[in-house]
Structure formats: structure tokens, C-alpha cells
């Protein structure tokens, strides 16, 4: 199963002096989306686009998807 990685989003927030919880008012997403980001679960496309618009970036700048073969290679 593919795994979602939000490390690049967290890095962007850190560079801006922001926390994940700041996304609720800043990007107008709900706390459930922030919780999902915290545990690497999928969020809605709408929430993802609002984050990208708020941060003025592309989807690839805030998340990546890793296939099981990518994960097993990195775990070795």
C-alpha cells in the first residue's frame, strides 16, 4: 500500500515559523485534516489545494507518495 509523506509540508511550515495547527485559520482547513497530516493519512483534494494556495506552492512541494517498493528499499 502506498504511503503519504508530508515531510516537505512540515519543512515549509518550519521555514515560515508556523506549526501544523496554524493551517486551520491560514489555509482554512479543519482540524481533522491537520490530524490526518500528523499521522500520514490522506486528506481531501480540497484541503490539499487550500494548503497549496495559502503557501503559494504546488502539491509536490507539500507531499509525496511512496510505493511499497520505495519503502522497502529505504528500510534496508
Short mmCIF file of the C-alpha atoms (twelve columns), coordinates in Angstrom:
data_MODEL
# 
_entry.id   MODEL 
# 
loop_
_atom_site.group_PDB 
_atom_site.id 
_atom_site.type_symbol 
_atom_site.label_atom_id 
_atom_site.label_alt_id 
_atom_site.label_comp_id 
_atom_site.label_asym_id 
_atom_site.label_seq_id 
_atom_site.Cartn_x 
_atom_site.Cartn_y 
_atom_site.Cartn_z 
_atom_site.pdbx_PDB_model_num 
ATOM 1  C CA . UNK A 1  0.000   0.000  0.000  1 
ATOM 2  C CA . UNK A 2  1.306   3.460  -0.865 1 
ATOM 3  C CA . UNK A 3  2.272   5.754  1.991  1 
ATOM 4  C CA . UNK A 4  1.742   9.504  2.051  1 
ATOM 5  C CA . UNK A 5  4.632   11.636 3.237  1 
ATOM 6  C CA . UNK A 6  4.041   15.216 4.387  1 
ATOM 7  C CA . UNK A 7  7.635   15.928 5.438  1 
ATOM 8  C CA . UNK A 8  8.030   18.618 2.789  1 
ATOM 9  C CA . UNK A 9  4.923   20.402 4.133  1 
ATOM 10 C CA . UNK A 10 6.280   20.266 7.662  1 
ATOM 11 C CA . UNK A 11 9.592   21.663 6.423  1 
ATOM 12 C CA . UNK A 12 7.799   24.511 4.627  1 
ATOM 13 C CA . UNK A 13 5.882   25.350 7.792  1 
ATOM 14 C CA . UNK A 14 9.054   25.276 9.880  1 
ATOM 15 C CA . UNK A 15 10.804  27.641 7.447  1 
ATOM 16 C CA . UNK A 16 7.882   30.060 7.855  1 
ATOM 17 C CA . UNK A 17 7.878   29.778 11.657 1 
ATOM 18 C CA . UNK A 18 4.485   28.045 11.573 1 
ATOM 19 C CA . UNK A 19 3.026   24.946 13.207 1 
ATOM 20 C CA . UNK A 20 0.586   22.421 11.747 1 
ATOM 21 C CA . UNK A 21 -2.207  23.916 13.832 1 
ATOM 22 C CA . UNK A 22 -1.641  27.258 12.073 1 
ATOM 23 C CA . UNK A 23 -3.003  25.663 8.901  1 
ATOM 24 C CA . UNK A 24 -6.563  25.717 10.282 1 
ATOM 25 C CA . UNK A 25 -7.005  29.513 10.057 1 
ATOM 26 C CA . UNK A 26 -4.257  30.147 7.477  1 
ATOM 27 C CA . UNK A 27 -5.353  27.613 4.842  1 
ATOM 28 C CA . UNK A 28 -8.948  27.350 6.062  1 
ATOM 29 C CA . UNK A 29 -8.806  23.589 6.596  1 
ATOM 30 C CA . UNK A 30 -10.365 21.739 9.508  1 
ATOM 31 C CA . UNK A 31 -8.600  20.140 12.436 1 
ATOM 32 C CA . UNK A 32 -9.370  16.647 11.091 1 
ATOM 33 C CA . UNK A 33 -7.157  17.382 8.072  1 
ATOM 34 C CA . UNK A 34 -4.358  18.552 10.375 1 
ATOM 35 C CA . UNK A 35 -4.733  15.354 12.404 1 
ATOM 36 C CA . UNK A 36 -4.562  13.273 9.206  1 
ATOM 37 C CA . UNK A 37 -1.390  15.104 8.161  1 
ATOM 38 C CA . UNK A 38 0.112   14.368 11.586 1 
ATOM 39 C CA . UNK A 39 -0.337  10.632 11.143 1 
ATOM 40 C CA . UNK A 40 0.349   10.405 7.411  1 
ATOM 41 C CA . UNK A 41 -3.217  9.728  6.322  1 
ATOM 42 C CA . UNK A 42 -4.839  11.073 3.145  1 
ATOM 43 C CA . UNK A 43 -6.561  14.453 3.180  1 
ATOM 44 C CA . UNK A 44 -9.143  15.727 0.717  1 
ATOM 45 C CA . UNK A 45 -8.048  17.269 -2.543 1 
ATOM 46 C CA . UNK A 46 -9.837  20.446 -1.482 1 
ATOM 47 C CA . UNK A 47 -7.804  20.691 1.727  1 
ATOM 48 C CA . UNK A 48 -4.620  19.965 -0.193 1 
ATOM 49 C CA . UNK A 49 -5.368  22.703 -2.719 1 
ATOM 50 C CA . UNK A 50 -6.213  25.213 0.045  1 
ATOM 51 C CA . UNK A 51 -2.857  24.463 1.687  1 
ATOM 52 C CA . UNK A 52 -1.059  24.926 -1.629 1 
ATOM 53 C CA . UNK A 53 -2.881  28.188 -2.326 1 
ATOM 54 C CA . UNK A 54 -2.140  29.532 1.144  1 
ATOM 55 C CA . UNK A 55 1.549   28.598 0.890  1 
ATOM 56 C CA . UNK A 56 1.762   29.597 -2.794 1 
ATOM 57 C CA . UNK A 57 3.225   26.262 -3.846 1 
ATOM 58 C CA . UNK A 58 2.440   23.064 -5.778 1 
ATOM 59 C CA . UNK A 59 1.175   19.742 -4.445 1 
ATOM 60 C CA . UNK A 60 4.622   18.210 -4.971 1 
ATOM 61 C CA . UNK A 61 6.011   20.892 -2.637 1 
ATOM 62 C CA . UNK A 62 3.895   19.677 0.294  1 
ATOM 63 C CA . UNK A 63 3.522   15.916 -0.095 1 
ATOM 64 C CA . UNK A 64 4.817   12.816 -1.792 1 
ATOM 65 C CA . UNK A 65 3.538   9.274  -2.199 1 
ATOM 66 C CA . UNK A 66 5.848   6.338  -1.694 1 
ATOM 67 C CA . UNK A 67 5.157   2.927  -3.086 1 
ATOM 68 C CA . UNK A 68 5.865   -0.200 -1.031 1 
ATOM 69 C CA . UNK A 69 8.960   -0.895 -3.161 1 
ATOM 70 C CA . UNK A 70 10.335  2.579  -2.306 1 
ATOM 71 C CA . UNK A 71 9.731   1.934  1.401  1 
ATOM 72 C CA . UNK A 72 11.413  -1.461 1.455  1 
ATOM 73 C CA . UNK A 73 14.476  -0.038 -0.312 1 
ATOM 74 C CA . UNK A 74 14.838  2.729  2.268  1 
ATOM 75 C CA . UNK A 75 14.341  0.360  5.208  1 
ATOM 76 C CA . UNK A 76 17.368  -1.775 4.275  1 
# 
